[in-house]
Amino acid sequence: MKKGTLRKSFEFTLVFFVIITSIFLLEYFKSAQIRLGIITCLTSFYIVSGVVYHYEQKNLKISQVMEYFAIGTMMFIILSAIYR
């Protein structure tokens, strides 16, 4: 396996692990403030990891940054509505 392929696999596994862990934490904690903090961290992690990934691939465009912000914002709104 190439070194780049191994790194990509690790990055995608990390993102998957963070999302799954966040879902479990959202189910575990019942405090609205803690849940909001988890959702904020998850959303920020999603946006930053996506932008960093494309930056490292040297194909980052402003449209991709805007897309990650838009999806992150929708994700924040939906999760905030579900986990009140």
Buried (B, 14 or more C-beta within 10 A) or exposed (E): EEEEEEEBEEBEEEBEEBEEEBBEBBEEBEEEEBBBEBBEEBBEBBBEBBBEBBEEEEEBEEEBBEBBBEBBEEBBEEBBEEBE
